[in-house]
């Protein structure tokens, strides 16, 4: 059974929060800004990957629900990575 979306995103936030708190304690504003930007980028990429996971994990017996388009999600990842 795959981990839930909320659990994965909570783990990501926890990792970045710890690093952000260390940077704040060191009064390193540049590092805090870098961590904030990195967290937002990683969160977006992770959400797209989770959308892809959800889209391809539909069992054949189930009717496909209207949900994320896996091709559009892959195109989004490609655009983000090319930046």
mmCIF file of the N, C-alpha and C atoms, coordinates in Angstrom:
data_MODEL
# 
_entry.id   MODEL 
# 
loop_
_atom_site.group_PDB 
_atom_site.id 
_atom_site.type_symbol 
_atom_site.label_atom_id 
_atom_site.label_alt_id 
_atom_site.label_comp_id 
_atom_site.label_asym_id 
_atom_site.label_entity_id 
_atom_site.label_seq_id 
_atom_site.pdbx_PDB_ins_code 
_atom_site.Cartn_x 
_atom_site.Cartn_y 
_atom_site.Cartn_z 
_atom_site.occupancy 
_atom_site.B_iso_or_equiv 
_atom_site.pdbx_formal_charge 
_atom_site.auth_seq_id 
_atom_site.auth_comp_id 
_atom_site.auth_asym_id 
_atom_site.auth_atom_id 
_atom_site.pdbx_PDB_model_num 
ATOM 1   N N  . UNK A 1 1  ? 0.853   -1.185 0.000   1.00 0.00 ? 1  UNK A N  1 
ATOM 2   C CA . UNK A 1 1  ? 0.000   0.000  0.000   1.00 0.00 ? 1  UNK A CA 1 
ATOM 3   C C  . UNK A 1 1  ? 0.891   1.238  0.000   1.00 0.00 ? 1  UNK A C  1 
ATOM 4   N N  . UNK A 1 2  ? 0.710   2.101  -0.961  1.00 0.00 ? 2  UNK A N  1 
ATOM 5   C CA . UNK A 1 2  ? 1.542   3.315  -1.006  1.00 0.00 ? 2  UNK A CA 1 
ATOM 6   C C  . UNK A 1 2  ? 1.193   4.273  0.131   1.00 0.00 ? 2  UNK A C  1 
ATOM 7   N N  . UNK A 1 3  ? 2.169   5.078  0.480   1.00 0.00 ? 3  UNK A N  1 
ATOM 8   C CA . UNK A 1 3  ? 1.936   6.085  1.520   1.00 0.00 ? 3  UNK A CA 1 
ATOM 9   C C  . UNK A 1 3  ? 0.932   7.110  1.021   1.00 0.00 ? 3  UNK A C  1 
ATOM 10  N N  . UNK A 1 4  ? 0.192   7.689  1.946   1.00 0.00 ? 4  UNK A N  1 
ATOM 11  C CA . UNK A 1 4  ? -0.814  8.673  1.563   1.00 0.00 ? 4  UNK A CA 1 
ATOM 12  C C  . UNK A 1 4  ? -0.141  9.977  1.154   1.00 0.00 ? 4  UNK A C  1 
ATOM 13  N N  . UNK A 1 5  ? -0.844  10.721 0.342   1.00 0.00 ? 5  UNK A N  1 
ATOM 14  C CA . UNK A 1 5  ? -0.370  12.026 -0.116  1.00 0.00 ? 5  UNK A CA 1 
ATOM 15  C C  . UNK A 1 5  ? -0.057  12.935 1.074   1.00 0.00 ? 5  UNK A C  1 
ATOM 16  N N  . UNK A 1 6  ? -0.966  12.957 2.051   1.00 0.00 ? 6  UNK A N  1 
ATOM 17  C CA . UNK A 1 6  ? -0.756  13.826 3.221   1.00 0.00 ? 6  UNK A CA 1 
ATOM 18  C C  . UNK A 1 6  ? 0.498   13.437 3.997   1.00 0.00 ? 6  UNK A C  1 
ATOM 19  N N  . UNK A 1 7  ? 0.722   12.150 4.153   1.00 0.00 ? 7  UNK A N  1 
ATOM 20  C CA . UNK A 1 7  ? 1.904   11.702 4.898   1.00 0.00 ? 7  UNK A CA 1 
ATOM 21  C C  . UNK A 1 7  ? 3.188   12.108 4.174   1.00 0.00 ? 7  UNK A C  1 
ATOM 22  N N  . UNK A 1 8  ? 3.210   11.945 2.877   1.00 0.00 ? 8  UNK A N  1 
ATOM 23  C CA . UNK A 1 8  ? 4.393   12.297 2.093   1.00 0.00 ? 8  UNK A CA 1 
ATOM 24  C C  . UNK A 1 8  ? 4.661   13.794 2.170   1.00 0.00 ? 8  UNK A C  1 
ATOM 25  N N  . UNK A 1 9  ? 3.618   14.603 1.974   1.00 0.00 ? 9  UNK A N  1 
ATOM 26  C CA . UNK A 1 9  ? 3.798   16.051 2.010   1.00 0.00 ? 9  UNK A CA 1 
ATOM 27  C C  . UNK A 1 9  ? 4.155   16.544 3.414   1.00 0.00 ? 9  UNK A C  1 
ATOM 28  N N  . UNK A 1 10 ? 3.623   15.885 4.434   1.00 0.00 ? 10 UNK A N  1 
ATOM 29  C CA . UNK A 1 10 ? 3.968   16.236 5.810   1.00 0.00 ? 10 UNK A CA 1 
ATOM 30  C C  . UNK A 1 10 ? 5.439   15.934 6.086   1.00 0.00 ? 10 UNK A C  1 
ATOM 31  N N  . UNK A 1 11 ? 5.925   14.799 5.582   1.00 0.00 ? 11 UNK A N  1 
ATOM 32  C CA . UNK A 1 11 ? 7.342   14.459 5.750   1.00 0.00 ? 11 UNK A CA 1 
ATOM 33  C C  . UNK A 1 11 ? 8.236   15.480 5.051   1.00 0.00 ? 11 UNK A C  1 
ATOM 34  N N  . UNK A 1 12 ? 7.868   15.886 3.854   1.00 0.00 ? 12 UNK A N  1 
ATOM 35  C CA . UNK A 1 12 ? 8.638   16.894 3.125   1.00 0.00 ? 12 UNK A CA 1 
ATOM 36  C C  . UNK A 1 12 ? 8.685   18.198 3.915   1.00 0.00 ? 12 UNK A C  1 
ATOM 37  N N  . UNK A 1 13 ? 7.538   18.621 4.407   1.00 0.00 ? 13 UNK A N  1 
ATOM 38  C CA . UNK A 1 13 ? 7.482   19.857 5.179   1.00 0.00 ? 13 UNK A CA 1 
ATOM 39  C C  . UNK A 1 13 ? 8.333   19.754 6.446   1.00 0.00 ? 13 UNK A C  1 
ATOM 40  N N  . UNK A 1 14 ? 8.303   18.622 7.096   1.00 0.00 ? 14 UNK A N  1 
ATOM 41  C CA . UNK A 1 14 ? 9.080   18.421 8.323   1.00 0.00 ? 14 UNK A CA 1 
ATOM 42  C C  . UNK A 1 14 ? 10.574  18.563 8.063   1.00 0.00 ? 14 UNK A C  1 
ATOM 43  N N  . UNK A 1 15 ? 11.037  17.974 6.978   1.00 0.00 ? 15 UNK A N  1 
ATOM 44  C CA . UNK A 1 15 ? 12.454  18.049 6.630   1.00 0.00 ? 15 UNK A CA 1 
ATOM 45  C C  . UNK A 1 15 ? 12.870  19.499 6.391   1.00 0.00 ? 15 UNK A C  1 
ATOM 46  N N  . UNK A 1 16 ? 12.079  20.209 5.598   1.00 0.00 ? 16 UNK A N  1 
ATOM 47  C CA . UNK A 1 16 ? 12.411  21.608 5.309   1.00 0.00 ? 16 UNK A CA 1 
ATOM 48  C C  . UNK A 1 16 ? 12.248  22.491 6.541   1.00 0.00 ? 16 UNK A C  1 
ATOM 49  N N  . UNK A 1 17 ? 11.252  22.200 7.368   1.00 0.00 ? 17 UNK A N  1 
ATOM 50  C CA . UNK A 1 17 ? 11.029  23.001 8.578   1.00 0.00 ? 17 UNK A CA 1 
ATOM 51  C C  . UNK A 1 17 ? 12.237  22.928 9.509   1.00 0.00 ? 17 UNK A C  1 
ATOM 52  N N  . UNK A 1 18 ? 12.799  21.727 9.681   1.00 0.00 ? 18 UNK A N  1 
ATOM 53  C CA . UNK A 1 18 ? 13.973  21.570 10.534  1.00 0.00 ? 18 UNK A CA 1 
ATOM 54  C C  . UNK A 1 18 ? 15.144  22.399 10.012  1.00 0.00 ? 18 UNK A C  1 
ATOM 55  N N  . UNK A 1 19 ? 15.384  22.324 8.711   1.00 0.00 ? 19 UNK A N  1 
ATOM 56  C CA . UNK A 1 19 ? 16.493  23.087 8.121   1.00 0.00 ? 19 UNK A CA 1 
ATOM 57  C C  . UNK A 1 19 ? 16.221  24.588 8.209   1.00 0.00 ? 19 UNK A C  1 
ATOM 58  N N  . UNK A 1 20 ? 14.970  24.975 8.001   1.00 0.00 ? 20 UNK A N  1 
ATOM 59  C CA . UNK A 1 20 ? 14.601  26.391 8.074   1.00 0.00 ? 20 UNK A CA 1 
ATOM 60  C C  . UNK A 1 20 ? 14.791  26.915 9.499   1.00 0.00 ? 20 UNK A C  1 
ATOM 61  N N  . UNK A 1 21 ? 14.398  26.134 10.474  1.00 0.00 ? 21 UNK A N  1 
ATOM 62  C CA . UNK A 1 21 ? 14.563  26.546 11.876  1.00 0.00 ? 21 UNK A CA 1 
ATOM 63  C C  . UNK A 1 21 ? 16.039  26.713 12.241  1.00 0.00 ? 21 UNK A C  1 
ATOM 64  N N  . UNK A 1 22 ? 16.897  25.818 11.730  1.00 0.00 ? 22 UNK A N  1 
ATOM 65  C CA . UNK A 1 22 ? 18.341  25.959 11.980  1.00 0.00 ? 22 UNK A CA 1 
ATOM 66  C C  . UNK A 1 22 ? 18.874  27.241 11.340  1.00 0.00 ? 22 UNK A C  1 
ATOM 67  N N  . UNK A 1 23 ? 18.434  27.539 10.135  1.00 0.00 ? 23 UNK A N  1 
ATOM 68  C CA . UNK A 1 23 ? 18.872  28.766 9.454   1.00 0.00 ? 23 UNK A CA 1 
ATOM 69  C C  . UNK A 1 23 ? 18.372  30.004 10.198  1.00 0.00 ? 23 UNK A C  1 
ATOM 70  N N  . UNK A 1 24 ? 17.152  29.938 10.699  1.00 0.00 ? 24 UNK A N  1 
ATOM 71  C CA . UNK A 1 24 ? 16.603  31.066 11.452  1.00 0.00 ? 24 UNK A CA 1 
ATOM 72  C C  . UNK A 1 24 ? 17.375  31.271 12.752  1.00 0.00 ? 24 UNK A C  1 
ATOM 73  N N  . UNK A 1 25 ? 17.727  30.180 13.420  1.00 0.00 ? 25 UNK A N  1 
ATOM 74  C CA . UNK A 1 25 ? 18.496  30.278 14.672  1.00 0.00 ? 25 UNK A CA 1 
ATOM 75  C C  . UNK A 1 25 ? 19.878  30.888 14.409  1.00 0.00 ? 25 UNK A C  1 
ATOM 76  N N  . UNK A 1 26 ? 20.412  30.608 13.209  1.00 0.00 ? 26 UNK A N  1 
ATOM 77  C CA . UNK A 1 26 ? 21.719  31.159 12.851  1.00 0.00 ? 26 UNK A CA 1 
ATOM 78  C C  . UNK A 1 26 ? 21.591  32.559 12.226  1.00 0.00 ? 26 UNK A C  1 
ATOM 79  N N  . UNK A 1 27 ? 20.348  33.027 12.123  1.00 0.00 ? 27 UNK A N  1 
ATOM 80  C CA . UNK A 1 27 ? 20.060  34.339 11.519  1.00 0.00 ? 27 UNK A CA 1 
ATOM 81  C C  . UNK A 1 27 ? 20.610  34.446 10.097  1.00 0.00 ? 27 UNK A C  1 
ATOM 82  N N  . UNK A 1 28 ? 20.496  33.327 9.361   1.00 0.00 ? 28 UNK A N  1 
ATOM 83  C CA . UNK A 1 28 ? 20.964  33.255 7.983   1.00 0.00 ? 28 UNK A CA 1 
ATOM 84  C C  . UNK A 1 28 ? 19.775  33.465 7.044   1.00 0.00 ? 28 UNK A C  1 
ATOM 85  N N  . UNK A 1 29 ? 19.477  34.734 6.763   1.00 0.00 ? 29 UNK A N  1 
ATOM 86  C CA . UNK A 1 29 ? 18.301  35.062 5.957   1.00 0.00 ? 29 UNK A CA 1 
ATOM 87  C C  . UNK A 1 29 ? 18.423  34.565 4.517   1.00 0.00 ? 29 UNK A C  1 
ATOM 88  N N  . UNK A 1 30 ? 19.628  34.542 3.988   1.00 0.00 ? 30 UNK A N  1 
ATOM 89  C CA . UNK A 1 30 ? 19.827  34.048 2.629   1.00 0.00 ? 30 UNK A CA 1 
ATOM 90  C C  . UNK A 1 30 ? 19.455  32.561 2.558   1.00 0.00 ? 30 UNK A C  1 
ATOM 91  N N  . UNK A 1 31 ? 19.916  31.799 3.530   1.00 0.00 ? 31 UNK A N  1 
ATOM 92  C CA . UNK A 1 31 ? 19.605  30.360 3.577   1.00 0.00 ? 31 UNK A CA 1 
ATOM 93  C C  . UNK A 1 31 ? 18.108  30.143 3.777   1.00 0.00 ? 31 UNK A C  1 
ATOM 94  N N  . UNK A 1 32 ? 17.487  30.976 4.593   1.00 0.00 ? 32 UNK A N  1 
ATOM 95  C CA . UNK A 1 32 ? 16.039  30.853 4.819   1.00 0.00 ? 32 UNK A CA 1 
ATOM 96  C C  . UNK A 1 32 ? 15.283  31.064 3.505   1.00 0.00 ? 32 UNK A C  1 
ATOM 97  N N  . UNK A 1 33 ? 15.691  32.075 2.735   1.00 0.00 ? 33 UNK A N  1 
ATOM 98  C CA . UNK A 1 33 ? 15.034  32.346 1.449   1.00 0.00 ? 33 UNK A CA 1 
ATOM 99  C C  . UNK A 1 33 ? 15.262  31.190 0.479   1.00 0.00 ? 33 UNK A C  1 
ATOM 100 N N  . UNK A 1 34 ? 16.490  30.660 0.452   1.00 0.00 ? 34 UNK A N  1 
ATOM 101 C CA . UNK A 1 34 ? 16.783  29.521 -0.424  1.00 0.00 ? 34 UNK A CA 1 
ATOM 102 C C  . UNK A 1 34 ? 15.946  28.301 -0.056  1.00 0.00 ? 34 UNK A C  1 
ATOM 103 N N  . UNK A 1 35 ? 15.827  28.041 1.232   1.00 0.00 ? 35 UNK A N  1 
ATOM 104 C CA . UNK A 1 35 ? 15.032  26.902 1.690   1.00 0.00 ? 35 UNK A CA 1 
ATOM 105 C C  . UNK A 1 35 ? 13.560  27.077 1.359   1.00 0.00 ? 35 UNK A C  1 
ATOM 106 N N  . UNK A 1 36 ? 13.055  28.282 1.496   1.00 0.00 ? 36 UNK A N  1 
ATOM 107 C CA . UNK A 1 36 ? 11.656  28.551 1.176   1.00 0.00 ? 36 UNK A CA 1 
ATOM 108 C C  . UNK A 1 36 ? 11.376  28.285 -0.299  1.00 0.00 ? 36 UNK A C  1 
ATOM 109 N N  . UNK A 1 37 ? 12.261  28.787 -1.169  1.00 0.00 ? 37 UNK A N  1 
ATOM 110 C CA . UNK A 1 37 ? 12.093  28.569 -2.608  1.00 0.00 ? 37 UNK A CA 1 
ATOM 111 C C  . UNK A 1 37 ? 12.234  27.087 -2.959  1.00 0.00 ? 37 UNK A C  1 
ATOM 112 N N  . UNK A 1 38 ? 13.208  26.425 -2.357  1.00 0.00 ? 38 UNK A N  1 
ATOM 113 C CA . UNK A 1 38 ? 13.414  25.002 -2.630  1.00 0.00 ? 38 UNK A CA 1 
ATOM 114 C C  . UNK A 1 38 ? 12.218  24.180 -2.173  1.00 0.00 ? 38 UNK A C  1 
ATOM 115 N N  . UNK A 1 39 ? 11.663  24.521 -1.023  1.00 0.00 ? 39 UNK A N  1 
ATOM 116 C CA . UNK A 1 39 ? 10.506  23.792 -0.522  1.00 0.00 ? 39 UNK A CA 1 
ATOM 117 C C  . UNK A 1 39 ? 9.327   23.921 -1.481  1.00 0.00 ? 39 UNK A C  1 
ATOM 118 N N  . UNK A 1 40 ? 9.078   25.132 -1.955  1.00 0.00 ? 40 UNK A N  1 
ATOM 119 C CA . UNK A 1 40 ? 7.958   25.341 -2.876  1.00 0.00 ? 40 UNK A CA 1 
ATOM 120 C C  . UNK A 1 40 ? 8.160   24.552 -4.165  1.00 0.00 ? 40 UNK A C  1 
ATOM 121 N N  . UNK A 1 41 ? 9.387   24.567 -4.693  1.00 0.00 ? 41 UNK A N  1 
ATOM 122 C CA . UNK A 1 41 ? 9.691   23.832 -5.918  1.00 0.00 ? 41 UNK A CA 1 
ATOM 123 C C  . UNK A 1 41 ? 9.523   22.328 -5.696  1.00 0.00 ? 41 UNK A C  1 
ATOM 124 N N  . UNK A 1 42 ? 10.096  21.813 -4.613  1.00 0.00 ? 42 UNK A N  1 
ATOM 125 C CA . UNK A 1 42 ? 10.002  20.387 -4.325  1.00 0.00 ? 42 UNK A CA 1 
ATOM 126 C C  . UNK A 1 42 ? 8.564   19.950 -4.062  1.00 0.00 ? 42 UNK A C  1 
ATOM 127 N N  . UNK A 1 43 ? 7.800   20.802 -3.390  1.00 0.00 ? 43 UNK A N  1 
ATOM 128 C CA . UNK A 1 43 ? 6.405   20.472 -3.116  1.00 0.00 ? 43 UNK A CA 1 
ATOM 129 C C  . UNK A 1 43 ? 5.624   20.365 -4.425  1.00 0.00 ? 43 UNK A C  1 
ATOM 130 N N  . UNK A 1 44 ? 5.849   21.294 -5.341  1.00 0.00 ? 44 UNK A N  1 
ATOM 131 C CA . UNK A 1 44 ? 5.163   21.255 -6.630  1.00 0.00 ? 44 UNK A CA 1 
ATOM 132 C C  . UNK A 1 44 ? 5.532   19.996 -7.405  1.00 0.00 ? 44 UNK A C  1 
ATOM 133 N N  . UNK A 1 45 ? 6.822   19.692 -7.471  1.00 0.00 ? 45 UNK A N  1 
ATOM 134 C CA . UNK A 1 45 ? 7.256   18.485 -8.179  1.00 0.00 ? 45 UNK A CA 1 
ATOM 135 C C  . UNK A 1 45 ? 6.673   17.227 -7.544  1.00 0.00 ? 45 UNK A C  1 
ATOM 136 N N  . UNK A 1 46 ? 6.686   17.179 -6.239  1.00 0.00 ? 46 UNK A N  1 
ATOM 137 C CA . UNK A 1 46 ? 6.161   16.012 -5.546  1.00 0.00 ? 46 UNK A CA 1 
ATOM 138 C C  . UNK A 1 46 ? 4.660   15.850 -5.785  1.00 0.00 ? 46 UNK A C  1 
ATOM 139 N N  . UNK A 1 47 ? 3.933   16.956 -5.764  1.00 0.00 ? 47 UNK A N  1 
ATOM 140 C CA . UNK A 1 47 ? 2.495   16.872 -6.017  1.00 0.00 ? 47 UNK A CA 1 
ATOM 141 C C  . UNK A 1 47 ? 2.211   16.378 -7.431  1.00 0.00 ? 47 UNK A C  1 
ATOM 142 N N  . UNK A 1 48 ? 3.001   16.814 -8.400  1.00 0.00 ? 48 UNK A N  1 
ATOM 143 C CA . UNK A 1 48 ? 2.824   16.334 -9.772  1.00 0.00 ? 48 UNK A CA 1 
ATOM 144 C C  . UNK A 1 48 ? 3.120   14.842 -9.840  1.00 0.00 ? 48 UNK A C  1 
ATOM 145 N N  . UNK A 1 49 ? 4.194   14.411 -9.197  1.00 0.00 ? 49 UNK A N  1 
ATOM 146 C CA . UNK A 1 49 ? 4.510   12.980 -9.195  1.00 0.00 ? 49 UNK A CA 1 
ATOM 147 C C  . UNK A 1 49 ? 3.431   12.160 -8.502  1.00 0.00 ? 49 UNK A C  1 
ATOM 148 N N  . UNK A 1 50 ? 2.878   12.693 -7.442  1.00 0.00 ? 50 UNK A N  1 
ATOM 149 C CA . UNK A 1 50 ? 1.778   11.988 -6.761  1.00 0.00 ? 50 UNK A CA 1 
ATOM 150 C C  . UNK A 1 50 ? 0.545   11.932 -7.649  1.00 0.00 ? 50 UNK A C  1 
ATOM 151 N N  . UNK A 1 51 ? 0.289   12.995 -8.418  1.00 0.00 ? 51 UNK A N  1 
ATOM 152 C CA . UNK A 1 51 ? -0.823  12.976 -9.368  1.00 0.00 ? 51 UNK A CA 1 
ATOM 153 C C  . UNK A 1 51 ? -0.615  11.881 -10.412 1.00 0.00 ? 51 UNK A C  1 
ATOM 154 N N  . UNK A 1 52 ? 0.622   11.754 -10.881 1.00 0.00 ? 52 UNK A N  1 
ATOM 155 C CA . UNK A 1 52 ? 0.932   10.702 -11.857 1.00 0.00 ? 52 UNK A CA 1 
ATOM 156 C C  . UNK A 1 52 ? 0.734   9.335  -11.231 1.00 0.00 ? 52 UNK A C  1 
ATOM 157 N N  . UNK A 1 53 ? 1.237   9.180  -10.005 1.00 0.00 ? 53 UNK A N  1 
ATOM 158 C CA . UNK A 1 53 ? 1.061   7.904  -9.306  1.00 0.00 ? 53 UNK A CA 1 
ATOM 159 C C  . UNK A 1 53 ? -0.417  7.555  -9.185  1.00 0.00 ? 53 UNK A C  1 
ATOM 160 N N  . UNK A 1 54 ? -1.216  8.534  -8.790  1.00 0.00 ? 54 UNK A N  1 
ATOM 161 C CA . UNK A 1 54 ? -2.648  8.290  -8.623  1.00 0.00 ? 54 UNK A CA 1 
ATOM 162 C C  . UNK A 1 54 ? -3.309  7.948  -9.958  1.00 0.00 ? 54 UNK A C  1 
ATOM 163 N N  . UNK A 1 55 ? -2.869  8.612  -11.015 1.00 0.00 ? 55 UNK A N  1 
ATOM 164 C CA . UNK A 1 55 ? -3.490  8.390  -12.329 1.00 0.00 ? 55 UNK A CA 1 
ATOM 165 C C  . UNK A 1 55 ? -3.166  7.007  -12.891 1.00 0.00 ? 55 UNK A C  1 
ATOM 166 N N  . UNK A 1 56 ? -1.958  6.536  -12.685 1.00 0.00 ? 56 UNK A N  1 
ATOM 167 C CA . UNK A 1 56 ? -1.586  5.242  -13.255 1.00 0.00 ? 56 UNK A CA 1 
ATOM 168 C C  . UNK A 1 56 ? -1.915  4.075  -12.337 1.00 0.00 ? 56 UNK A C  1 
ATOM 169 N N  . UNK A 1 57 ? -2.332  4.340  -11.124 1.00 0.00 ? 57 UNK A N  1 
ATOM 170 C CA . UNK A 1 57 ? -2.642  3.255  -10.204 1.00 0.00 ? 57 UNK A CA 1 
ATOM 171 C C  . UNK A 1 57 ? -4.112  2.859  -10.225 1.00 0.00 ? 57 UNK A C  1 
ATOM 172 N N  . UNK A 1 58 ? -4.871  3.368  -11.183 1.00 0.00 ? 58 UNK A N  1 
ATOM 173 C CA . UNK A 1 58 ? -6.280  2.994  -11.298 1.00 0.00 ? 58 UNK A CA 1 
ATOM 174 C C  . UNK A 1 58 ? -6.357  1.540  -11.747 1.00 0.00 ? 58 UNK A C  1 
ATOM 175 N N  . UNK A 1 59 ? -7.111  0.755  -11.013 1.00 0.00 ? 59 UNK A N  1 
ATOM 176 C CA . UNK A 1 59 ? -7.278  -0.654 -11.364 1.00 0.00 ? 59 UNK A CA 1 
ATOM 177 C C  . UNK A 1 59 ? -8.141  -0.771 -12.609 1.00 0.00 ? 59 UNK A C  1 
ATOM 178 N N  . UNK A 1 60 ? -7.875  -1.747 -13.463 1.00 0.00 ? 60 UNK A N  1 
ATOM 179 C CA . UNK A 1 60 ? -8.648  -1.904 -14.697 1.00 0.00 ? 60 UNK A CA 1 
ATOM 180 C C  . UNK A 1 60 ? -10.149 -2.068 -14.477 1.00 0.00 ? 60 UNK A C  1 
ATOM 181 N N  . UNK A 1 61 ? -10.554 -2.679 -13.370 1.00 0.00 ? 61 UNK A N  1 
ATOM 182 C CA . UNK A 1 61 ? -11.972 -2.892 -13.110 1.00 0.00 ? 61 UNK A CA 1 
ATOM 183 C C  . UNK A 1 61 ? -12.689 -1.590 -12.770 1.00 0.00 ? 61 UNK A C  1 
ATOM 184 N N  . UNK A 1 62 ? -11.920 -0.582 -12.372 1.00 0.00 ? 62 UNK A N  1 
ATOM 185 C CA . UNK A 1 62 ? -12.520 0.700  -11.998 1.00 0.00 ? 62 UNK A CA 1 
ATOM 186 C C  . UNK A 1 62 ? -12.661 1.586  -13.230 1.00 0.00 ? 62 UNK A C  1 
ATOM 187 N N  . UNK A 1 63 ? -13.732 2.321  -13.249 1.00 0.00 ? 63 UNK A N  1 
ATOM 188 C CA . UNK A 1 63 ? -13.882 3.310  -14.312 1.00 0.00 ? 63 UNK A CA 1 
ATOM 189 C C  . UNK A 1 63 ? -12.975 4.481  -13.988 1.00 0.00 ? 63 UNK A C  1 
ATOM 190 N N  . UNK A 1 64 ? -12.251 4.968  -14.984 1.00 0.00 ? 64 UNK A N  1 
ATOM 191 C CA . UNK A 1 64 ? -11.370 6.099  -14.705 1.00 0.00 ? 64 UNK A CA 1 
ATOM 192 C C  . UNK A 1 64 ? -12.163 7.319  -14.237 1.00 0.00 ? 64 UNK A C  1 
ATOM 193 N N  . UNK A 1 65 ? -11.778 7.841  -13.127 1.00 0.00 ? 65 UNK A N  1 
ATOM 194 C CA . UNK A 1 65 ? -12.432 9.034  -12.590 1.00 0.00 ? 65 UNK A CA 1 
ATOM 195 C C  . UNK A 1 65 ? -11.829 10.266 -13.243 1.00 0.00 ? 65 UNK A C  1 
ATOM 196 N N  . UNK A 1 66 ? -12.591 11.328 -13.256 1.00 0.00 ? 66 UNK A N  1 
ATOM 197 C CA . UNK A 1 66 ? -12.007 12.552 -13.784 1.00 0.00 ? 66 UNK A CA 1 
ATOM 198 C C  . UNK A 1 66 ? -11.013 13.046 -12.763 1.00 0.00 ? 66 UNK A C  1 
ATOM 199 N N  . UNK A 1 67 ? -9.779  13.042 -13.139 1.00 0.00 ? 67 UNK A N  1 
ATOM 200 C CA . UNK A 1 67 ? -8.719  13.421 -12.224 1.00 0.00 ? 67 UNK A CA 1 
ATOM 201 C C  . UNK A 1 67 ? -7.572  14.022 -12.992 1.00 0.00 ? 67 UNK A C  1 
ATOM 202 N N  . UNK A 1 68 ? -6.410  14.000 -12.394 1.00 0.00 ? 68 UNK A N  1 
ATOM 203 C CA . UNK A 1 68 ? -5.261  14.611 -13.043 1.00 0.00 ? 68 UNK A CA 1 
ATOM 204 C C  . UNK A 1 68 ? -4.898  13.881 -14.335 1.00 0.00 ? 68 UNK A C  1 
ATOM 205 N N  . UNK A 1 69 ? -4.527  14.643 -15.333 1.00 0.00 ? 69 UNK A N  1 
ATOM 206 C CA . UNK A 1 69 ? -4.102  14.090 -16.615 1.00 0.00 ? 69 UNK A CA 1 
ATOM 207 C C  . UNK A 1 69 ? -2.623  13.743 -16.509 1.00 0.00 ? 69 UNK A C  1 
ATOM 208 N N  . UNK A 1 70 ? -2.250  12.457 -16.630 1.00 0.00 ? 70 UNK A N  1 
ATOM 209 C CA . UNK A 1 70 ? -0.848  12.088 -16.435 1.00 0.00 ? 70 UNK A CA 1 
ATOM 210 C C  . UNK A 1 70 ? 0.085   12.728 -17.463 1.00 0.00 ? 70 UNK A C  1 
ATOM 211 N N  . UNK A 1 71 ? -0.376  12.914 -18.682 1.00 0.00 ? 71 UNK A N  1 
ATOM 212 C CA . UNK A 1 71 ? 0.466   13.536 -19.709 1.00 0.00 ? 71 UNK A CA 1 
ATOM 213 C C  . UNK A 1 71 ? 0.724   14.993 -19.355 1.00 0.00 ? 71 UNK A C  1 
ATOM 214 N N  . UNK A 1 72 ? -0.314  15.696 -18.938 1.00 0.00 ? 72 UNK A N  1 
ATOM 215 C CA . UNK A 1 72 ? -0.146  17.099 -18.539 1.00 0.00 ? 72 UNK A CA 1 
ATOM 216 C C  . UNK A 1 72 ? 0.780   17.200 -17.336 1.00 0.00 ? 72 UNK A C  1 
ATOM 217 N N  . UNK A 1 73 ? 0.684   16.258 -16.416 1.00 0.00 ? 73 UNK A N  1 
ATOM 218 C CA . UNK A 1 73 ? 1.551   16.268 -15.243 1.00 0.00 ? 73 UNK A CA 1 
ATOM 219 C C  . UNK A 1 73 ? 3.005   16.061 -15.651 1.00 0.00 ? 73 UNK A C  1 
ATOM 220 N N  . UNK A 1 74 ? 3.257   15.143 -16.576 1.00 0.00 ? 74 UNK A N  1 
ATOM 221 C CA . UNK A 1 74 ? 4.623   14.926 -17.057 1.00 0.00 ? 74 UNK A CA 1 
ATOM 222 C C  . UNK A 1 74 ? 5.163   16.162 -17.773 1.00 0.00 ? 74 UNK A C  1 
ATOM 223 N N  . UNK A 1 75 ? 4.309   16.832 -18.541 1.00 0.00 ? 75 UNK A N  1 
ATOM 224 C CA . UNK A 1 75 ? 4.739   18.053 -19.217 1.00 0.00 ? 75 UNK A CA 1 
ATOM 225 C C  . UNK A 1 75 ? 5.086   19.140 -18.204 1.00 0.00 ? 75 UNK A C  1 
ATOM 226 N N  . UNK A 1 76 ? 4.327   19.221 -17.135 1.00 0.00 ? 76 UNK A N  1 
ATOM 227 C CA . UNK A 1 76 ? 4.616   20.196 -16.081 1.00 0.00 ? 76 UNK A CA 1 
ATOM 228 C C  . UNK A 1 76 ? 5.960   19.906 -15.434 1.00 0.00 ? 76 UNK A C  1 
ATOM 229 N N  . UNK A 1 77 ? 6.217   18.638 -15.122 1.00 0.00 ? 77 UNK A N  1 
ATOM 230 C CA . UNK A 1 77 ? 7.502   18.261 -14.532 1.00 0.00 ? 77 UNK A CA 1 
ATOM 231 C C  . UNK A 1 77 ? 8.636   18.636 -15.484 1.00 0.00 ? 77 UNK A C  1 
ATOM 232 N N  . UNK A 1 78 ? 8.449   18.350 -16.764 1.00 0.00 ? 78 UNK A N  1 
ATOM 233 C CA . UNK A 1 78 ? 9.480   18.672 -17.749 1.00 0.00 ? 78 UNK A CA 1 
ATOM 234 C C  . UNK A 1 78 ? 9.777   20.159 -17.792 1.00 0.00 ? 78 UNK A C  1 
ATOM 235 N N  . UNK A 1 79 ? 8.743   20.987 -17.747 1.00 0.00 ? 79 UNK A N  1 
ATOM 236 C CA . UNK A 1 79 ? 8.927   22.438 -17.761 1.00 0.00 ? 79 UNK A CA 1 
ATOM 237 C C  . UNK A 1 79 ? 9.670   22.918 -16.514 1.00 0.00 ? 79 UNK A C  1 
ATOM 238 N N  . UNK A 1 80 ? 9.325   22.355 -15.367 1.00 0.00 ? 80 UNK A N  1 
ATOM 239 C CA . UNK A 1 80 ? 9.963   22.761 -14.113 1.00 0.00 ? 80 UNK A CA 1 
ATOM 240 C C  . UNK A 1 80 ? 11.434  22.367 -14.110 1.00 0.00 ? 80 UNK A C  1 
ATOM 241 N N  . UNK A 1 81 ? 11.724  21.193 -14.580 1.00 0.00 ? 81 UNK A N  1 
ATOM 242 C CA . UNK A 1 81 ? 13.100  20.698 -14.570 1.00 0.00 ? 81 UNK A CA 1 
ATOM 243 C C  . UNK A 1 81 ? 13.977  21.506 -15.521 1.00 0.00 ? 81 UNK A C  1 
ATOM 244 N N  . UNK A 1 82 ? 13.419  21.964 -16.614 1.00 0.00 ? 82 UNK A N  1 
ATOM 245 C CA . UNK A 1 82 ? 14.192  22.720 -17.610 1.00 0.00 ? 82 UNK A CA 1 
ATOM 246 C C  . UNK A 1 82 ? 14.567  24.112 -17.136 1.00 0.00 ? 82 UNK A C  1 
ATOM 247 N N  . UNK A 1 83 ? 13.966  24.597 -16.057 1.00 0.00 ? 83 UNK A N  1 
ATOM 248 C CA . UNK A 1 83 ? 14.267  25.946 -15.566 1.00 0.00 ? 83 UNK A CA 1 
ATOM 249 C C  . UNK A 1 83 ? 15.635  26.048 -15.030 1.00 0.00 ? 83 UNK A C  1 
# 
